[in-house]
Amino acid sequence: MTYKHGISISEVPTSVIPPVEAMAGLPVVVGTAPIHLAEDQNYVNRPFLAHTYPQAVKALGYSPDWGKYSLSEAMKSHLDLFGVAPVVFINVLDPATHKKSVTDSTINITSGTAVISQDGVLLSTLVVKLTAAGQPLIKDTDYTASFNAKGEVVVTPISGGAIPGNQITLAVSYMQLDPSKVTKADIIGGVNPTTGAYSGLELVNRVFPLFRLVPGQILAPGWSEDPTVAAVMKAKAKNINGLFKAMAITDIPASSAGADLYAEVPAWKSTNKYNDPFQVACWPKVKFGSEVYHLSTQFAGIACRTDSQNDDIPFVSPSNRNLHAAGAVVDGGSEVSLGPDQAAYLNGEGIVTALNFTGGWKLWGNRTAAYPDNTDVKDSFISVRRMFNWVGNTIVLTFGERVDSPTNRRMIDTVVDSLNIWLNGLCARGALLGGRVEFRADENPASDLINGIIRFHVALAPPVPGEELQFALEFDVNYLNALFSA
């Protein structure tokens, strides 16, 4: 040891650890994208983190045909209408699998261009010939090919190329995306036993390792109406990476095969087991201009917008917040105009709906899909369930660095003091009514401590939504005395 004479300084780690807060409502959306319109086709069963609408369009493409391309709906709603970011998109539409072949189709040259009036053309596979029996022409020498605003391919002859000026038709062959070949098995996905590659909803587990962001909401607009898909979504939501929890935002089908009348919705929900604390069940759809949105899509935008207005803490309910909607509809376009009593009936069955209330169309409902079968406050209120998820996720992120530390008093005090300071701060903001953490002797027997198991008891009480405000009106006869005042 070096000989010392005088004064020296050393430092010890701070005994209070600042929290690493989880992003409360990060949406992870699984579906299909018009990948043929993207800059490249890299994002197939590969999560893409988007912070802006142009960024998402560049990576995944955009199409107004949301029935074919469900990610476009979420892209428009979240990044454009509600203006909240980021969002993770997982596209399962694979040009290598979900495609069909078109051979020697004839297109007409009009005003110097020829248009392939088909959606989903894979531009890299396009072959252009003068006739079906002719030789392939050379791109960028004989012609150019690009997409127009409708997503159609425009073929333009190049002056001096091999296409004569009097040519009136061309023969084209190409591979075409076929979204109809995507099935719920593609949405559910899995892990390839040979390659180890993840796909579909299984990729939710790749979001944190890739981006160090914790999923807060899991969506599959147009697919979550399927009970099998919804079952996988809620299973994923309550066990992400074995550590984190989120909410599965699902839809009840607003169709004749599902429930196109409000009175039919609770029975469909019950029969198809949309009944989990980590699940939100939405009905019907909403219309904004010519666009029809799944209510789950706008729920996610409202939740994130509300969180952003409250320091990204999910203690405020998304209910009674403005939708981007001018009406509610079922499949086929028939309008749904619920009265407050009818909307309350659905809410009482654990269903979130849309209501034209004071200030316009509102998201209406505070209860998770577990209600009314499960009335535990932490499982039945959406905002309370989301707070428990968020607090738990934050604890995992904050104290992960303390795993494998020596079990001594300093470590225990650091955890307890740090968490209590953080919980007190949440109480001061109004995000909690109260919260504390304790290291209890009765919950930590010696048999566990010598095996490296340390238990901390966290008690917290998020505020519940003031869902029913009651006012009693009384005629006070004493005010009749005003008649005799001078």
Buried (B, 14 or more C-beta within 10 A) or exposed (E): EEEEEEEEEEEEEEEEBEBBBBBBBBBBBBBBBBBBBBEEBEBBBBBBBBEEBEBBBBBBBBBBBBEBBBBBBBBBBBBBBBEBBBBBBBBBBBBEEBBEEBEEBEBEBEEEBBBBEBBBBBBEBBEBBBEEEEEEBEBEEBBBBEBEEEBBBBBBBBEEBBBEEEEEEBBBBBBBBBBEEBEBEBBBBBEEEEEEBBBBBBBBBBBBEEBEBBBBBBBBBBBBBBBEBBBBBBEBBBEBBEEBBBBBBBBBBBBEEBBBEBEBBBEBBEEBEBBBBBBBBBBBBBBBEEBBBBBBBBBBBBBBBBBBEBEBBBBBBBBBBBBBBEBBBBBEEEEBEBEEEBBBBBBEBBBBBBBBBEEEBBBBBBBBBBBEEBEEEBBBBBBBBBBBBBBBBBBBBBBEEBEEBEEEEEBBEBBBBBBBEBBBEBBEEEBBEEBBBBBEEEEBEEEEEEEEEBEBEBEBBBBBBEBEEEEEEEEEEEEEEEEEEE
